[in-house]
């Protein structure tokens, strides 16, 4: 298994927040996770569990639209939680098969 740490919409080299909307930040966060998975020899097709944390649970529908750009049915198990995040709108961690 591959277990990732929580990732946000941060540029991997500058650590600056990328994107203002939940859609932009979700896309960037998932691209960061894609790079992590690929470097470990895996992909989104092998993800079995996703934990997503939203700074504003009212962003759920827009978050979900961006999420669907990266994951196809049958979707991995996912928990989505509204919580306090500092400086970002979304954080995601996941578990994938190698």
N, C-alpha and C positions, 0 to 999 in steps of 0.2 A: 504494500500500500504506500501511497504518497499522501502525506498530510501537510497541507500548506498552513502557514501562519495567516492571520487576517491581512488582507491587502485592501488598500484604498486607492483613490484616484491620484496617486502621487507619481511624479516623474521619477524613474528609477535612478537617475544620476543627480538631479538637482533637489529632489525631495519636495518640490513645489506642487501644489494642488493643480491638477489639470481638469479644466472644464468647470462650468458654472451650474449647468442644469443636472438633474438626476440622471437623465439619459446620457449626457456626455460623460459624467463621472462613472456611471455603470459600465459603459463601453470601455473606458480607459482601465478601470479596475479589472475587468474580465480579460482585456488584452495583457495586462501584467500577469494575471494568472495563467493565461495561455502560454506565455513565455516561460514561466516557471515549470509548467507541466511538460512542455517540449524539451526543456533542458534536462528533465528527469526521465525522458523517454516515454512520455504519456501524452494524452490529449483529452479534450472535452468529452469525446466519445466514451472514455473510460472512467469518467467521474461517477461516483456512486452516492455522494452526499454533499450538499451545499448548505452552509449557514450564511445567511445574509442579514445584515444589520442596517436599518435605515434610520437616519436622523429624524425624518418626518414620515410616519407611516402613511400619510396622505399621498406620498409619492409612489405608493405601491404599484399603481397601474402603469405609470411611465417606466418605473424600474423593470417591471415584468416585460414590457415591450422590448426594451434593450436586451434583457436577459434572453429572450427567445431568439435573438439574432445569433447567439452563441451555442445554445442548447436546442436540440431537436427531440421530439417525442420518440420513444418514451423518455420523459425527463427523469433526471436523478432525484432522489428524495431531497426535499428542501425545507428548511425552516427559515422563515422571514420574521424578524423581530424589529419593532420600533424601539430605539434607545438613544441615549445621548452620545453623540460623536462630536469631537472637537475639530473643526476646520474642514471636515469632509461630509458628504451627504450619504455615503454608502461604504460599507466594509464587508468583504466576503472572504470566507475561508472554505476550503473544500477537501474532500478525500477522494482519491482516484486510485484505480488499479495501475500497476506499472506496465 
